[in-house]
């Protein structure tokens, strides 16, 4: 199914086993210092392309969101170990980009970065998508029609 096509009706996400939600973002604090933020800004799309080419590294799905000067990537990973392995591997694009950021930007305040990591146990999530394209956790796992036994948030989280 094309991910941009709207699925009419109500759907929820199913995903087997534990997974990790990883939020990572960049905030452009000083817009005029393009030479400081342009490199970090373009490093994330390169990392995502690498991860999509190698699904064995553990990325299940990702989505970019914009909020003012902050760009956030919501990522779904098969495991924390795979996320950490990608982050620390000098042959993958993250570690060189992180080192370059620290060298070029450091603690100057010109550009900010952040991340948050959440381990989600099997069955410890629920979701609803009404008249939406397949996205988020449904794209990382499976999009399934909401039925009588999954009508409410409580029912969806309890059935897992």
Backbone as CSV, one residue per row, in Angstrom:
resi,resn,N_x,N_y,N_z,CA_x,CA_y,CA_z,C_x,C_y,C_z
1,UNK,0.837,-1.184,0.000,0.000,0.000,0.000,0.881,1.246,0.000
2,UNK,0.514,2.207,-0.812,1.249,3.478,-0.798,1.024,4.153,0.547
3,UNK,2.088,4.534,1.196,1.989,5.095,2.542,1.299,6.452,2.582
4,UNK,1.187,7.152,1.454,0.562,8.465,1.471,-0.943,8.381,1.222
5,UNK,-1.456,7.222,0.849,-2.882,7.050,0.601,-3.643,7.006,1.922
6,UNK,-4.688,7.776,2.035,-5.491,7.821,3.248,-6.290,6.525,3.363
7,UNK,-6.246,5.938,4.532,-7.089,4.782,4.851,-8.318,5.324,5.571
8,UNK,-9.463,5.248,4.929,-10.663,5.733,5.593,-11.081,4.741,6.666
9,UNK,-11.616,5.266,7.741,-12.012,4.435,8.861,-11.001,4.545,9.984
10,UNK,-11.120,3.617,10.931,-10.271,3.647,12.121,-9.337,2.447,12.127
11,UNK,-8.058,2.732,12.373,-7.021,1.713,12.384,-6.191,1.850,13.648
12,UNK,-5.505,0.791,13.981,-4.555,0.805,15.082,-3.276,0.124,14.600
13,UNK,-2.237,0.214,15.412,-0.948,-0.383,15.049,-0.726,-1.651,15.854
14,UNK,-0.195,-2.643,15.198,0.271,-3.856,15.869,1.758,-3.983,15.590
15,UNK,2.496,-4.336,16.613,3.925,-4.597,16.456,4.282,-5.717,17.416
16,UNK,5.014,-6.682,16.936,5.390,-7.824,17.762,6.586,-7.468,18.628
17,UNK,6.611,-8.018,19.810,7.770,-7.916,20.691,8.004,-6.490,21.202
18,UNK,9.079,-6.342,21.966,9.514,-5.045,22.462,10.043,-4.227,21.292
19,UNK,10.073,-2.910,21.464,10.695,-2.039,20.471,11.163,-0.780,21.187
20,UNK,11.844,0.091,20.465,12.380,1.329,21.019,11.860,2.501,20.191
21,UNK,11.424,3.545,20.887,11.079,4.801,20.236,12.219,5.767,20.552
22,UNK,12.795,6.323,19.517,13.936,7.227,19.652,13.587,8.546,18.999
23,UNK,13.590,9.618,19.781,13.368,10.958,19.253,14.710,11.654,19.181
24,UNK,15.022,12.214,18.044,16.271,12.957,17.908,15.965,14.228,17.125
25,UNK,16.567,15.317,17.570,16.247,16.568,16.913,17.385,17.561,16.910
26,UNK,17.210,18.558,16.087,18.153,19.658,15.963,17.353,20.954,16.043
27,UNK,17.891,21.913,16.767,17.277,23.231,16.854,18.278,24.248,16.348
28,UNK,17.843,25.042,15.384,18.701,26.089,14.843,18.526,27.316,15.740
29,UNK,19.489,27.545,16.613,19.405,28.647,17.573,19.778,29.987,16.963
30,UNK,20.718,29.974,16.034,21.168,31.218,15.390,21.076,31.027,13.875
31,UNK,19.938,31.455,13.317,19.647,31.226,11.899,20.742,31.742,10.975
32,UNK,21.358,32.848,11.311,22.363,33.467,10.444,23.675,32.691,10.406
33,UNK,23.854,31.724,11.296,25.097,30.943,11.306,24.904,29.641,10.523
34,UNK,24.511,29.785,9.274,24.231,28.638,8.416,25.428,27.697,8.331
35,UNK,26.634,28.226,8.344,27.829,27.386,8.265,27.946,26.452,9.476
36,UNK,27.244,26.750,10.564,27.275,25.885,11.754,26.197,24.809,11.710
37,UNK,25.022,25.135,11.179,23.924,24.180,11.254,23.649,23.398,9.970
38,UNK,24.181,23.820,8.850,23.874,23.142,7.589,24.384,21.689,7.574
39,UNK,25.583,21.456,8.105,26.129,20.096,8.148,25.297,19.168,9.020
40,UNK,25.058,19.549,10.280,24.211,18.701,11.128,22.803,18.524,10.560
41,UNK,22.270,19.565,9.933,20.926,19.507,9.369,20.813,18.420,8.305
42,UNK,21.816,18.321,7.432,21.771,17.332,6.362,22.317,15.964,6.754
43,UNK,22.901,15.848,7.919,23.443,14.543,8.314,22.344,13.528,8.628
44,UNK,21.212,13.968,9.174,20.144,13.020,9.513,19.547,12.345,8.280
45,UNK,19.213,13.065,7.209,18.714,12.359,6.026,19.705,11.315,5.494
46,UNK,21.010,11.625,5.573,22.015,10.636,5.141,21.953,9.389,6.017
47,UNK,21.812,9.588,7.330,21.728,8.441,8.238,20.486,7.610,7.948
48,UNK,19.370,8.270,7.719,18.125,7.542,7.443,18.212,6.763,6.133
49,UNK,18.846,7.344,5.116,19.033,6.605,3.855,19.866,5.350,4.086
50,UNK,20.942,5.474,4.860,21.794,4.322,5.182,20.987,3.252,5.916
51,UNK,20.199,3.672,6.872,19.402,2.713,7.648,18.330,2.047,6.801
52,UNK,17.737,2.774,5.878,16.721,2.173,5.000,17.349,1.189,4.030
53,UNK,18.595,1.443,3.634,19.313,0.499,2.749,19.713,-0.772,3.489
54,UNK,19.814,-0.686,4.815,20.260,-1.829,5.625,19.273,-2.090,6.757
55,UNK,18.113,-2.680,6.452,17.111,-2.925,7.493,17.606,-3.847,8.613
56,UNK,18.642,-4.604,8.340,19.218,-5.482,9.361,19.829,-4.687,10.520
57,UNK,20.060,-3.394,10.339,20.612,-2.561,11.420,19.566,-2.266,12.491
58,UNK,18.272,-2.469,12.177,17.241,-2.407,13.202,16.236,-1.286,13.139
59,UNK,16.374,-0.329,12.228,15.377,0.734,12.133,14.106,0.166,11.513
60,UNK,12.972,0.346,12.195,11.690,-0.132,11.695,10.950,0.938,10.894
61,UNK,11.179,2.203,11.252,10.509,3.296,10.562,10.931,4.620,11.157
62,UNK,10.685,5.702,10.414,11.058,7.036,10.885,10.168,8.073,10.221
63,UNK,9.991,9.176,10.928,9.180,10.287,10.421,9.790,11.594,10.913
64,UNK,9.898,12.574,10.022,10.462,13.884,10.367,9.327,14.859,10.636
65,UNK,9.477,15.636,11.715,8.481,16.643,12.079,9.168,17.984,12.282
66,UNK,8.485,19.058,11.930,9.003,20.415,12.076,8.156,21.157,13.088
67,UNK,8.818,21.836,14.002,8.140,22.691,14.967,8.971,23.937,15.194
68,UNK,8.662,25.017,14.484,9.448,26.239,14.612,10.859,26.031,14.078
69,UNK,11.850,26.266,14.936,13.253,26.080,14.544,13.757,24.672,14.838
70,UNK,12.889,23.812,15.328,13.307,22.464,15.730,12.789,21.422,14.746
71,UNK,13.699,20.583,14.279,13.366,19.447,13.426,13.556,18.196,14.275
72,UNK,12.533,17.360,14.326,12.586,16.148,15.133,12.349,14.945,14.238
73,UNK,13.112,13.902,14.472,12.897,12.636,13.783,12.430,11.633,14.828
74,UNK,11.242,11.090,14.607,10.722,10.022,15.454,11.121,8.723,14.776
75,UNK,11.880,7.909,15.508,12.358,6.643,14.955,11.836,5.479,15.788
76,UNK,11.561,4.377,15.117,11.156,3.137,15.778,12.237,2.110,15.475
77,UNK,12.775,1.514,16.533,13.867,0.550,16.416,13.447,-0.804,16.974
78,UNK,14.017,-1.839,16.401,13.756,-3.195,16.866,14.276,-3.387,18.290
79,UNK,15.436,-2.777,18.610,16.003,-2.943,19.957,16.939,-1.792,20.293
80,UNK,17.151,-1.585,21.591,18.111,-0.585,22.044,19.525,-0.978,21.619
81,UNK,19.827,-2.271,21.677,21.169,-2.728,21.292,21.488,-2.350,19.847
82,UNK,20.514,-2.477,18.949,20.759,-2.115,17.549,20.904,-0.609,17.379
83,UNK,20.104,0.162,18.107,20.242,1.624,18.070,21.627,2.036,18.561
84,UNK,22.049,1.477,19.671,23.359,1.806,20.232,24.496,1.376,19.307
85,UNK,24.364,0.200,18.714,25.402,-0.285,17.798,25.558,0.667,16.612
86,UNK,24.434,1.145,16.080,24.503,2.096,14.970,25.173,3.394,15.414
87,UNK,24.793,3.888,16.582,25.329,5.166,17.080,26.828,5.107,17.317
88,UNK,27.340,3.964,17.743,28.749,3.848,18.135,29.675,3.300,17.056
89,UNK,29.115,2.804,15.969,29.928,2.180,14.927,30.622,3.253,14.086
90,UNK,31.966,3.285,14.083,32.671,4.307,13.294,32.466,4.153,11.786
91,UNK,31.978,2.994,11.339,31.725,2.784,9.916,30.321,3.211,9.491
92,UNK,29.471,3.545,10.451,28.142,4.065,10.153,28.196,5.592,10.230
93,UNK,27.233,6.283,9.632,27.343,7.741,9.527,27.111,8.536,10.818
94,UNK,26.563,7.941,11.869,26.268,8.733,13.065,27.513,9.213,13.802
95,UNK,28.419,8.314,14.118,29.582,8.686,14.936,30.436,9.769,14.272
96,UNK,30.767,9.657,12.998,31.519,10.753,12.369,30.746,12.086,12.393
97,UNK,29.424,12.038,12.190,28.625,13.269,12.221,28.611,13.868,13.626
98,UNK,28.520,13.028,14.650,28.515,13.502,16.035,29.861,14.135,16.397
99,UNK,30.941,13.514,15.959,32.268,14.084,16.219,32.434,15.428,15.506
100,UNK,31.963,15.513,14.270,32.058,16.761,13.514,31.226,17.855,14.177
101,UNK,30.037,17.510,14.668,29.200,18.479,15.365,29.920,19.022,16.595
102,UNK,30.492,18.138,17.387,31.186,18.574,18.600,32.399,19.452,18.293
103,UNK,33.074,19.154,17.194,34.245,19.951,16.813,33.828,21.327,16.289
104,UNK,32.793,21.357,15.441,32.400,22.605,14.788,31.503,23.481,15.672
105,UNK,30.571,22.856,16.411,29.587,23.607,17.188,29.921,23.583,18.671
106,UNK,30.207,22.403,19.188,30.537,22.270,20.604,29.495,22.905,21.502
107,UNK,29.936,23.701,22.461,29.047,24.357,23.424,28.795,25.815,23.052
108,UNK,28.903,26.155,21.764,28.747,27.549,21.330,27.326,28.076,21.496
109,UNK,26.352,27.170,21.473,24.964,27.599,21.545,24.348,27.933,20.203
110,UNK,25.118,27.808,19.125,24.610,28.153,17.795,23.561,27.157,17.299
111,UNK,23.765,25.908,17.628,22.888,24.823,17.195,22.683,23.904,18.391
112,UNK,21.453,23.460,18.587,21.171,22.511,19.658,20.785,21.159,19.085
113,UNK,21.081,20.114,19.818,20.634,18.763,19.461,20.104,18.100,20.719
114,UNK,19.210,17.168,20.534,18.693,16.413,21.671,18.273,15.029,21.209
115,UNK,18.161,14.137,22.164,17.507,12.867,21.882,16.852,12.329,23.149
116,UNK,15.833,11.526,22.941,15.132,10.822,24.009,14.930,9.393,23.531
117,UNK,15.119,8.452,24.424,14.997,7.038,24.077,13.990,6.382,25.017
118,UNK,13.058,5.631,24.443,12.039,4.945,25.233,12.003,3.477,24.828
119,UNK,12.180,2.606,25.798,11.971,1.174,25.557,10.504,0.878,25.814
120,UNK,9.874,0.225,24.860,8.454,-0.095,24.978,8.318,-1.609,25.013
121,UNK,7.782,-2.116,26.102,7.577,-3.550,26.228,6.447,-4.022,25.332
122,UNK,6.510,-5.273,24.951,5.463,-5.858,24.114,4.106,-5.597,24.764
123,UNK,3.186,-5.070,23.985,1.842,-4.820,24.490,1.691,-3.571,25.338
124,UNK,2.718,-2.784,25.482,2.661,-1.585,26.328,2.454,-0.318,25.498
125,UNK,1.608,-0.408,24.497,1.330,0.730,23.633,-0.062,0.590,23.057
126,UNK,-0.596,1.695,22.618,-1.856,1.676,21.864,-1.826,2.878,20.942
127,UNK,-2.620,2.822,19.907,-2.642,3.907,18.937,-3.972,3.896,18.205
128,UNK,-4.277,5.035,17.614,-5.464,5.129,16.766,-5.130,6.048,15.598
129,UNK,-5.592,5.684,14.430,-5.421,6.471,13.211,-6.778,6.503,12.516
130,UNK,-7.414,7.663,12.487,-8.719,7.818,11.831,-8.546,8.626,10.558
131,UNK,-8.862,7.996,9.441,-8.771,8.665,8.133,-7.379,9.247,7.906
132,UNK,-6.379,8.453,8.150,-4.977,8.860,8.023,-4.240,7.908,7.092
133,UNK,-3.152,8.389,6.479,-2.265,7.453,5.783,-1.581,6.553,6.822
134,UNK,-1.028,5.457,6.378,-0.257,4.609,7.278,0.987,5.385,7.679
135,UNK,1.167,5.574,8.984,2.282,6.383,9.478,2.655,5.929,10.884
136,UNK,3.728,6.501,11.401,4.121,6.253,12.781,4.325,4.780,13.086
137,UNK,3.809,4.366,14.224,3.968,2.976,14.665,3.286,2.000,13.700
138,UNK,2.194,2.435,13.072,1.513,1.565,12.100,2.395,1.290,10.889
139,UNK,3.231,2.256,10.507,4.161,2.038,9.392,5.344,1.183,9.832
140,UNK,5.751,1.320,11.092,6.866,0.522,11.612,6.442,-0.925,11.858
141,UNK,5.184,-1.106,12.198,4.639,-2.445,12.443,3.612,-2.778,11.377
142,UNK,2.362,-2.965,11.818,1.263,-3.269,10.897,0.078,-2.370,11.221
143,UNK,-0.613,-1.923,10.203,-1.846,-1.163,10.358,-3.008,-2.134,10.269
144,UNK,-3.844,-2.156,11.307,-4.978,-3.091,11.332,-6.264,-2.343,11.675
145,UNK,-7.366,-2.810,11.123,-8.672,-2.197,11.343,-9.057,-2.342,12.815
146,UNK,-9.622,-1.270,13.371,-10.150,-1.314,14.731,-11.436,-2.127,14.689
147,UNK,-11.530,-3.104,15.561,-12.716,-3.944,15.636,-13.428,-3.754,16.964
148,UNK,-14.469,-4.532,17.192,-15.250,-4.429,18.430,-14.384,-4.614,19.666
149,UNK,-13.368,-5.473,19.588,-12.512,-5.745,20.753,-11.373,-4.741,20.894
150,UNK,-11.317,-3.751,19.983,-10.257,-2.746,20.078,-10.814,-1.332,19.868
151,UNK,-12.052,-1.120,20.290,-12.747,0.144,20.066,-12.181,1.304,20.892
152,UNK,-11.764,1.053,22.133,-11.284,2.135,23.008,-9.786,1.990,23.269
153,UNK,-9.186,3.071,23.735,-7.757,3.029,24.085,-7.511,1.956,25.149
154,UNK,-8.371,1.887,26.154,-8.215,0.880,27.208,-8.285,-0.543,26.633
155,UNK,-9.210,-0.755,25.731,-9.347,-2.094,25.118,-8.117,-2.422,24.264
156,UNK,-7.616,-1.435,23.535,-6.452,-1.700,22.682,-5.222,-2.026,23.499
157,UNK,-5.009,-1.312,24.579,-3.806,-1.576,25.385,-3.980,-2.852,26.214
158,UNK,-5.207,-3.172,26.601,-5.440,-4.382,27.391,-5.332,-5.654,26.551
159,UNK,-5.678,-5.567,25.272,-5.673,-6.787,24.433,-4.272,-7.249,24.119
160,UNK,-3.306,-6.370,24.295,-1.945,-6.730,23.933,-1.317,-7.517,25.059
